[in-house]
Amino acid sequence: PDAFFSRFQHAGSWAFKPVGFGIWLIMLAMAVHALVVNWGMFVAEARYTFNPANIGWVYLVVIIAKVVHECGHAFACKYFTARDGLAGDIHSMGIMLLLFAPVPYIDVSSSVQIRSRWARAAIGLAGVYCELFLAFVATLIWANTAEGTSLHLLARNCVIITSVTTLLFNINPLLRFDGYFVFSDLLSMPNLYQRSQAYIIYLFKKHVLGVAKAATV
């Protein structure tokens, strides 16, 4: 996949420059305004998200959102590594099953070359950043299309699915997704998951089982 992302590197990198971030903030404000104004209708429609007749739309949105998500990681890796004069090769990409839907994954391990932990964090959160931008666009489309149309349904599902996956999974430091890896990198604790598990087991042994010499390994 490196040839593809190298070819479109300049087009994809604008999202991580100041002008791209400014556009992201403007879209955020517009999407929040549209959602607040139409909140009652949004809540009423959201009840039908996991209706059996709507599952096909949900799967379609998951696939689209994850393609955007992974491309965000890739282009961010290209941008920040190039800024440091590094290659930033995208070694591999593929398909895995998430919620029984085929979704892409991508290898941006070349970002470990970057010295700045904040730049590495930006790469780790780039998928969420791009997925939220998709949610902002979908919110504006939903608010300006007629209820019952295919575009309206697709946009509504996009807003809900991207928001849920971002808040509950991607940026949640308690799950081993983007938020966890960014958090552990910023703390310089690559084995944070194992260490936290060991500490919870230690607390259980000491305070529940009464083991006097419980070890925190």
Beta strands, then each sheet from edge to edge (+ up, - down):
strand 1: 93-98
strand 2: 101-106
sheet 1: 1+ 2-
end
